[in-house]
Amino acid sequence: MVGQRVIRVLDDPAALFRAAAEEFVARVQTAVRAHGACAVALAGGSTPRGMYALLADAGAGLRSRVPWEAVHVFWGDERHVAPDHADSNYRMAAETLLSKVPVPPSNVHRVRSEEPDAESGARAYERELQESFGARKRMDGGWPRFDLCLLGMGPDGHTASLFPGTDAVHEAARLVAAPWVPKLTSHRITLTPPVFNAAEAVVFVAAGADKAATLAAVLEGERCEDLYPSQTIQPVGGDLVWLVDRAAAAKLTR
Ligand code: 6PG
């Protein structure tokens, strides 16, 4: 069974964040109704901040619709920094969302990105995925079955920490990789394409004119995963939803 493939263009970032937050609420509710819990992989970077803030804001009417106590929070990727570092994806989510909603601390599965050796952080995260999804009987053929993976896309076509020209883009056996990213002169820790592609739903959230050319290439151009790693994300049985603002969609032809 192939999932839905949806591209929604929202007028502006505010509308985009609202649509993304509504999608989050709907996916979490569906998962909790179906199997009593929801495993979400949060996206990093800056775009999700607006969405997370809406989810945390009691006045936005979304916070109370989420059964937070049944949500397990993971990250799609993490920078190789301590959790209190300004670049930490954990810190961004903790500040904008997790410090403001009642997700049980034991349900927050942070990447141990402070380990001097990124590889050992990746191995520890892999064990945590296997334990958590195994305990909830949500492993599918050796792959954790996320209910929702949130992703962003960089202007270079990367997603999570799957960067052009890095081996992680083609990782087919491991759950978590710790690629050296030359352009960043640093390691990253990232879920691999098979993990994202085992998810019930992957939702990309992208905004801004600086992504317009790349978005058109990713969605409408030739398949070239080395150049555009976001193209590796094709959930096998799950839904793939692109939520983009008008500026990012400016070069789409359909
Ligand atoms: C990260 C993210 C990364 C991000 C894109 C888009 O760790 O930076 O996982 O994949 O989603 O770079 O970032 P912006 O939302 O800041 O444009």
Residues whose N, C-alpha, C, O or C-beta is under 5 A from the ligand:
A	BS01	6PG	A43 G44 G45 S46 T47 P48 D77 L151 G152 M153 G154 H158 T159 A160 S161
